[in-house]
Amino acid sequence: MSVAANVVIILIALLHFYFLVLEMFLWDKPAGLRAFAQTAEQAAASKVLAANQGLYNGFLAAGLLWGVSLGREGTDIQVFFLCCVLIAGIYGAATANRKILFVQAIPAAIGLVLVLLT
C-alpha cells in the first residue's frame, strides 16, 4: 500500500468524521449554521435528518480507517468505501451543492486511483 494512498484515505476519513461532528452535534450551533449556510429555523427543522446523515458519514470514515488498518489485505475494503464516498459526492453535487464535488467526490476519486495503482 502506498504512503500517498494511505495519507489521502486518512484525510478523507478525518473529513468525514468532521462532517459527523458538524451534522450530529453542531448542526444548529453557529459553526454548523455557517458551514451549511442555514438559518436557525432551517437547522431546527432538519436537525434529525442531519444527525442521521452525520452518522452515515461516520460509518464511511470508520470503514476507510478499517481498510487502512488492514494494510494490503484491506484494499477491497478501501475500494468499497472510496466508491461509496465518490458516489455520495457525485450525488450530493448534483442534488444539493456543487461544492460537494470538490470537497468529497474528487478526493475520493484521487484516493481510488492511488489505491488501484498500488
C-alpha positions in Angstrom: 0.0 0.0 0.0 1.5 3.3 -1.0 2.0 6.0 1.6 0.2 8.5 -0.6 -2.9 6.4 -0.8 -2.9 5.9 3.0 -2.5 9.6 3.6 -5.3 10.5 1.2 -7.6 7.9 2.7 -6.9 9.0 6.2 -7.5 12.7 5.3 -10.9 11.7 3.7 -11.8 9.7 6.8 -10.9 12.7 9.0 -13.0 14.9 6.8 -16.0 12.6 7.2 -15.5 12.5 11.0 -15.6 16.3 10.8 -18.9 16.1 8.9 -20.2 13.7 11.6 -19.5 16.3 14.2 -21.0 19.2 12.2 -24.1 17.3 11.3 -24.7 15.4 14.6 -23.6 17.9 17.2 -23.1 21.4 15.7 -26.0 21.5 13.1 -27.9 24.2 14.9 -24.9 25.9 16.5 -23.1 28.8 15.0 -20.4 26.6 13.4 -23.0 24.4 11.8 -25.1 27.3 10.6 -22.1 28.9 9.0 -20.9 25.6 7.4 -24.2 24.9 5.8 -25.4 28.5 5.3 -28.6 27.9 7.1 -30.9 29.9 9.4 -31.6 28.7 12.9 -35.1 27.9 11.8 -33.9 25.8 8.8 -31.5 24.0 11.1 -34.1 23.3 13.7 -36.5 21.8 11.1 -33.8 19.5 9.7 -31.8 18.6 12.8 -32.9 15.0 13.0 -32.2 14.4 9.3 -28.8 16.0 9.6 -27.9 13.8 12.6 -28.8 10.7 10.5 -26.6 12.0 7.7 -23.8 12.6 10.1 -24.0 9.0 11.4 -23.6 7.7 7.8 -20.5 10.0 7.4 -19.1 8.4 10.5 -19.6 4.9 9.1 -17.8 6.0 5.9 -14.9 7.3 7.9 -14.7 4.1 10.1 -14.8 1.9 7.0 -11.9 3.8 5.4 -9.8 3.6 8.6 -10.6 -0.1 8.9 -9.4 -0.6 5.4 -6.1 1.3 6.0 -5.6 -0.6 9.3 -5.6 -3.9 7.4 -2.8 -2.9 5.1 -2.6 -4.7 1.8 -5.4 -7.1 2.9 -7.7 -4.0 3.3 -7.5 -3.0 -0.4 -11.0 -4.3 -1.2 -12.5 -2.5 1.8 -10.7 0.7 0.8 -12.0 0.5 -2.7 -15.6 -0.2 -1.5 -15.7 2.8 0.9 -13.9 5.1 -1.5 -16.6 4.2 -4.1 -19.3 4.9 -1.6 -17.8 8.4 -0.8 -17.3 9.1 -4.6 -20.9 8.1 -5.4 -22.3 10.1 -2.5 -20.2 13.1 -3.5 -21.4 13.0 -7.1 -25.0 12.7 -6.0 -24.6 15.5 -3.5 -23.0 17.7 -6.1 -25.9 17.0 -8.5 -28.7 17.5 -6.0 -27.6 19.7 -3.2 -24.4 21.8 -3.7 -21.8 21.7 -6.5 -19.1 22.3 -3.9 -19.6 18.7 -2.6 -17.9 17.6 -5.9 -14.7 19.3 -4.8 -14.8 18.5 -1.1 -15.9 14.9 -1.3 -16.0 13.3 -4.8 -12.7 14.5 -6.2 -10.7 13.5 -3.1 -12.4 10.1 -3.2 -11.5 9.7 -6.9 -7.9 10.6 -6.2 -7.8 8.1 -3.3 -9.3 5.4 -5.5 -6.8 6.0 -8.3 -3.9 5.8 -5.8 -5.2 2.6 -4.2 -5.7 0.9 -7.6 -2.3 1.9 -8.8 -0.6 0.2 -5.9 
